[in-house]
Structure formats: C-alpha cells, structure tokens
Amino acid sequence: MQIKRVILHYMKLQLKQPFTASFGTVTDKEFILVKIMDENGVIGWGESVAMVLPWYSEETVKGNWQMLKEHLIPMLIGTHLEDPSDVSTIFQKVRRNNMAKSALEGAVWDLFAKRKGVSLAQALGGTKKEVEVGISIGIEASIPKLLDVIHKNLDLGYKRIKVKIKPGWDLAVMEAIRNKFPNIQLMADANSAYTLAHSDLLQELDRFDLTMIEQPLAHDDIIDHSTLQKKLKTPICLDESIHSVEDARKAIELRSCKIINIKIGRVGGLTEAKRIHDLCKKQNVPVWCGGMMESGIGRAHNIAMTTLDNFIFPGDTAGSKNYWEEDIIDPEVTPHNGVITLLDKPGIGYEPNYEKIEKNSLYSEVFHA
C-alpha cells in the first residue's frame, strides 16, 4: 500500500471538568487528528496524545505538528508499505518524538486493517471480544469530594479505581478510600512526584492493599525504582520510564517493577506496544493500558490493543461521556458495567463524525504524495 494523502487537524475539545495530577491541572485537550488515504481511497485515522505543555513528556502538540509536517510525513508519504510495522522501521532514524510517530503509525494500522477487512484488534492479534475498563481520578479539592467521585464511578461499574497522589495528598487519602471502599481494586499514580527520600512514606502504602503504585520516582528512572521495589510489598508499575521494548527489558532485568503500563503514544505506536506486550508476556510481567485523555479515535486504538491476552488489569479507557460533552466518533465509547464490547467492524470500528471534527478543528493542513 502507499499513503497518497495526509490531513492534519489541530483539534481542541473542552473537558467536562478539570483534571489535576501532581504536575498540574488541565481544563481542555488540544491534540492532532491524523487522516490518511491510500491509492485506493481507503482512509485510516490516528491521534497524537502530546500535551500543550511538556509536563508528561518533552513532546508538545505544536512540536508534534512541526515534526509531522517537516519530517515524518515527507518520509512516509508515497512510500510502498507491506505492513504497518514498516512505519517504525522508516522512522527509526528519527530520535524519540514517539507521540508524533504514533499518531501517523496508528492511522496506518487502521488503514491496513480496513484493507484486510478485519478489525484493528484482529490485525494486532487480539482475541478478546470485550475488555474491562477502569477509571483515573485526579486530585480533588477535598477527600469527601474524592470519595463522592469514586462512589459515582463504582456505581457506573468501573472495575478499577486509579487515584492521583503527591506529597501531602497520599496516606490520608488512601486510608479514607480503604475505610469506605475496603474491597475495590485500587491503585495510586504518583506521576514521578517522589524520591527515594520518601521511601518510608511509600512503604506505608503497603497497608492499603493496592493493586499497584504507578511511577512513584523520576520520569526517566529505572535504577532507584529497583531499590524502592525491594522495600515495598506493593507492586511498582512503570509508566513514564518505558519508551521502548529495550527499556522494558532493562526494567524487568533490574526488577524495577512488577507491572508495566503500555501507552501507545509514549512508546511510539502499536508496533512497539505489541513488542513490549510480547516481551512482558514471556517474562510473566502483566501489563495494562493507561490513558491520555484521548478523543474517541485514540480511545479506539487503546481498546483494540487491550484485546491482547497479557493485558491483565482494566485499562484507563473510560467512556467518552466521562471526558467530553460530545466525542468526535459515532457511536461514542460507552462501557456497560465497566466492560466495553468490541465492535465487529473493519479498522478501529468507530466512525469519525466529520461535522464534529470540523466544529472542533482550529486549523488543518493537507499533504499530497
């Protein structure tokens, strides 16, 4: 196949409510939507998950736009592809910029699955017909407010609750949650807010029977996490530290974690995500899929990926209504009692709503082979 046309949309969607983590608060989501077309007019869709500010990683939305426009699209457009995995080979000479790469590669995977007449899940080798999902809850104004938010989401059927923590918003928060909800699947996400100097405090989290604590230490660390994991009963899950299958291999060998969070954008696309999944399965390390407040396009890619069998824990793929007044796909992603049923349609399975895309697009650019 050949990519003959690429359209980039710079999008902005307003969040239904602000979302706060240890690195700051966001009230809306700016992102890049990628639409590609092959020589037969088949269309594929992808999404960049980079943020406006370089809080989660060094990448930004506007930086991704320039990387796509000036480097990645010229490298890909018009090139003959046998398989979507060829994209990662073509992009290999470009250092990092994983979220920009992933946006384009995801669109190629969608297009490839449609050409084959199979779902994206099937194209990736997924076998599940439905996936369990959890929800990520930000730092709230008070503990009673947080408990109320958790209660509402449990009533919606979400299978796992993830709560953001930071120094000063940790032990009392977890204790209050466990006192009110003693049996829920609960995890804490620190987004790199702690250091080894906090080891005694982090050891206190062991008494709350957490499923995992995600990325407690530095965003680029695997050494100190190994030291910390030896002190904790609670499994450490690495997120920001893992950008490739090589990072995952080293973290597993160093015993820096017992679980790995796979985010498609963070690792550079579905091809690398699948490689990490396969390595972790071989090493008996369970994985799960984290979220980046994606629109329905990116959310559909996450759903497809989590049909692979080593995705043991419910992902952060909450329903569209949790984030947006209206999503840009039809139908919207809607879990039922914490479970998403796969759509039996080619590609991502969800139809982009062109009217809503145009309404929420700040500007666009078209590239031809």
Secondary structure by P-SEA (a helix, b strand, c coil): ccccbbbbbbbbbbbcbbbbcccccccbbbbbbbbbbccccbbbbbbbccccccccccccaaaaaaaaacccccccccccccccaaaaaaacccccaaaaaaaaaaaaaaaaaaaacccccccccccccbbbbbbbbcccccaaaaaaaaaaaaaacccbbbbbbcccccaaaaaaaaaaccccbbbbbccccccccaaaaaaaaccccccccccccccccaaaaaaaaaacccbbbbccccccaaaaaaaaaaccccbbbbbccccccaaaaaaaaaaaaaacbbbbbbbccccaaaaaaaaaaaccccccccccccccccccccccccccccccccbbbbbccccccccccaaaaaaaccccccccc
